Amino acid sequence: MSDEPEEFADLRPLAKVREQKAWYWYDWANSAYVTTVSTVLFAPYLITVAEQAACGYVSDSDKGLDCDANLAVLGLSIAPGALPSFIITFATILSAVLLPLLGAVADRTENKKGLLAGFAWVGAGFASLLWFCRDGNWEIGAIAVIGANLCLGASTVFNDAILPLISDEDERDKVSSRGWAMGYLGGGLLLAINLVMVLMHDSFGMDKALAVRLSMLSAAVWWAAFTIIPYLRLRNHPPEHVVEAEGGLISQSFGQLWVTLKDLKNYPMALTFLVAYLFFNDGIQTVIASSSTYGEKQLGFGTSVLIGTILMVQFVAFFGALIFGAAADKYGAKPVIMVGLGVWMGIVLFALVLPEKNIALFLLMGVAIGIVLGGTQALARSYFSLLIPRGREGEFFSFYHAMDRGTSWFGTLTFGVVYQLTGSYRPAILALIVFFVLGLFFLSRVDTARGMREAGNAPAVG
């Protein structure tokens, strides 16, 4: 027999690929809620329920109540058309306070997948409460979306903290883009099913309001069910390079948060990117969250046209995310993101002058949104991961996610206030261009190679 030691194949690359495939499924799971509820159905439906409450509810058969009454909310007079924007704004302010602490917890725990799944399941539970939003009872809808959005933000902190653990720097753009692409595919599939339900509600023996409520409930169930896959297939990774702090997990997390807040000045490129992301992501998320409201209330399209357009956007975004990922491999993430932001500015200007009930131009705008939607968001996630130190991914991503995924507060607040002051959605949509301009400006100030050196990561390529 030979005395030479046996050689074993290195199975770590295969294990990493398996984890990446499992990780993609969480984008698939939560995108159904983002698409069906946040993007398409929630805002127009809540406005209708709020109008019933303001004008005097009669029955589900009412086809719009012709009155200009406002709601009395905490002593304020709120127009029903502005209510969804203010609700999202409130949820985001809570996120800005709570998510950074969760990020510090994420960096100190091995069980990131368990916390990801736990927050996802609680969020899906909140989302299921939308089933009871009816008969002028807009308050239950507000509670449902605030709770669901908070849990969505929390779960994505843990989800994105896992990304650097299962991918190297040179493959991160590709992995992140594939996750976003899976999300748009999954969200689009459920939206297609819901499109049939809403359009053919009479054939199923239900009214439109019931079809909308069932569609929102299906998104909650989808979110909860498919989260099981990453929960079962992801591995727990021991924390690395944890900031020293005394006490238990919570007190240590507060200590780490305080250290990071003081230490941010040592990562000026990461901080500059966060400022850029604050602005351009708020613009993107507000366009997404307000698109169905703008299409229905300003351009005069029915729910079927809106759902059909968003469905098209989903499938275009699937290919857009993959195209942007390939472009980032060739040119680098930063210049590709900047091109995407230029396209977003063009979309806002196009929306401003878009004629009412012009379906062809509305669909053209939808194609443009789809191309840049997934790509800019996927690359922002992977690009930021290059600028943050190892072992502190959760905390840095918590700052990142305080401004993420349907929880824009500067943008939604601006949109709601401009509508409140002018009574028109056109100046409200135009106001959003400021966010893209500022985002592009600050992004241009980020030096990628310097940022990676500051974070102690591998040198940038290209």
C-alpha angles and dihedrals in degrees: 000000000000118000092209114111117255116254119225126201115251104245095180095098090053091048090050092052090050090053092048090054091050091048091055090064094070091062086050090050102048097036090072089064093043092050105037098035111022099034106033120012112022103067099045092041094048091047089055092048090046091050088053090053093046097044100036121275117246109163144320088261091069109117098208127317116247103223138105098220120142130216123251105229118174090332094311127113107233126185110230089231091060096043098092091052092052092047092053089046091055092048091052094051088055089048092053089057100041107034099066090059090050089051090057089050090050092057092053100044129079092202099074092141091055093053090044090055094041094055090043092055093046089048091051088051091055091047091054088062087074085081087075095049101110144099093053092306097134092154094075089052091052092051091047096052096041091052094042094048092048091051092044090055091047094049093049090053088062092039094054092042086062093055096078089047094058101037139048123232094258094054100037097096090053094047094046092047092050090052091053090046090053089050094054091046093051094043090048093051094054091043089055089055091048091048089060091048095050096042094045099035092130090057089055092049098249138108123246095258091055091048091053092049092049090050092053091047090052090056091055092050092047091051092051097043100050093045085073090074099062090038091059100036105039119088127227112249120204114242116262132205092001116188111250114251136152131241133028128328096281096044090044089051092052088049092050091047091054091048091050094048089054091042098051090092087067090062102050094158093053089047092049090051091051089055090049091047092049090061105037095040091050088054093049095045093047092051089050095045093045099040096091092045091049092047095049104034101033106026097034101235122150126236092262092058091046094050091045091051094047089047089055090047090054095056094041088050090055090063092036092059092051092046092050090048091053091046090051090054088057104035105017129260099266100060091044091052090050092053089050092053090052088055090049090056090052090051092054092050091047091051090052093061098032109130120235118266093005098141096179094057091041090055091047089055088049091055090052091050091049093053095054101027103079095029099057094045096045093049093045089058095048094040092053090051088064092058099053129081122252115261093029099069094115095053095046091046089050089062087046093052095047082080100036148102109012093331100102111145106175089048099043091042090052092047092049096045094047090050090047091053099041105027089224132099094210097075087040091058092044091055089065093070088078090067093056093047092051092043091052091048095053093041089056087059093059115103105203098198092047092048092053091049091050090052093046093242129136116290116272118259115227 
